[in-house]
């Protein structure tokens, strides 16, 4: 029976693989995750990444799926240009 630690890592491995398969941005920026060391070496997604790779119209190479039916959320831009996120509920 897997430990909680192994289950969590398995979920992270699956999530990263899904992102790489469904997003050109993540396909370019993520390496395969097979261990906690791989996970800890993943690049941090920055606000600038979001601004450059997600558009208000539901397009962008960072997205991992269709945005039809999603809610568009935007920051207030108090620390620079606003960031747009599409959230599916």
Legacy VTK file of the C-alpha trace (Angstrom):
# vtk DataFile Version 3.0
C-alpha trace
ASCII
DATASET POLYDATA
POINTS 89 float
0.000 0.000 0.000
1.488 3.388 -1.002
2.276 5.911 1.704
0.632 9.342 1.731
3.933 10.792 0.543
3.958 8.409 -2.439
0.312 9.166 -3.233
0.937 12.907 -3.216
3.978 12.523 -5.462
1.940 10.301 -7.798
-0.722 13.020 -8.068
1.940 15.641 -8.818
3.519 13.397 -11.478
0.103 12.917 -13.138
-0.732 16.640 -12.973
2.583 17.655 -14.538
2.236 15.035 -17.273
-1.275 16.321 -18.050
0.009 19.914 -18.234
2.835 18.932 -20.592
0.429 16.982 -22.824
-2.228 19.727 -22.998
-0.284 23.017 -22.929
2.422 24.177 -25.356
3.792 26.457 -22.607
4.232 23.607 -20.144
5.563 21.311 -22.882
8.362 23.842 -23.375
9.039 24.641 -19.725
8.505 21.475 -17.663
10.778 18.473 -17.417
9.392 15.077 -16.394
8.721 14.768 -12.671
9.647 11.384 -11.208
10.859 12.313 -7.730
10.544 14.959 -5.038
13.879 16.404 -6.219
12.383 16.814 -9.715
9.339 18.498 -8.174
11.423 20.925 -6.105
13.415 21.913 -9.199
10.336 22.871 -11.240
10.328 26.485 -12.447
8.035 28.910 -10.650
5.105 30.254 -12.687
5.374 34.040 -12.523
2.816 36.776 -12.938
4.652 37.791 -16.092
4.215 34.257 -17.473
0.465 34.525 -16.899
0.259 37.978 -18.507
2.222 36.838 -21.583
0.557 33.457 -22.106
-3.139 33.825 -21.110
-5.547 36.092 -22.987
-8.912 37.464 -21.878
-10.579 35.850 -24.914
-9.745 32.355 -23.656
-6.698 31.762 -25.792
-3.100 31.314 -24.819
-0.483 28.601 -24.849
-0.411 28.254 -21.031
-3.989 26.959 -20.871
-4.515 23.205 -20.509
-8.057 22.937 -21.816
-10.958 24.737 -23.438
-12.205 27.824 -21.629
-15.801 27.676 -22.840
-17.998 27.969 -19.768
-15.170 29.196 -17.564
-15.201 32.327 -15.469
-12.608 34.988 -16.256
-10.909 36.360 -13.170
-8.513 39.280 -13.275
-6.233 40.879 -10.732
-6.664 44.572 -10.010
-3.217 45.395 -11.435
-2.053 47.273 -8.334
1.431 45.770 -8.738
1.684 46.140 -12.520
-0.296 44.897 -15.515
-3.326 42.799 -14.663
-3.221 39.013 -14.767
-6.101 37.043 -16.264
-7.063 33.551 -15.125
-9.798 31.309 -16.517
-11.453 29.237 -13.801
-13.797 26.340 -14.483
-16.174 25.424 -11.651
LINES 1 90
89 0 1 2 3 4 5 6 7 8 9 10 11 12 13 14 15 16 17 18 19 20 21 22 23 24 25 26 27 28 29 30 31 32 33 34 35 36 37 38 39 40 41 42 43 44 45 46 47 48 49 50 51 52 53 54 55 56 57 58 59 60 61 62 63 64 65 66 67 68 69 70 71 72 73 74 75 76 77 78 79 80 81 82 83 84 85 86 87 88
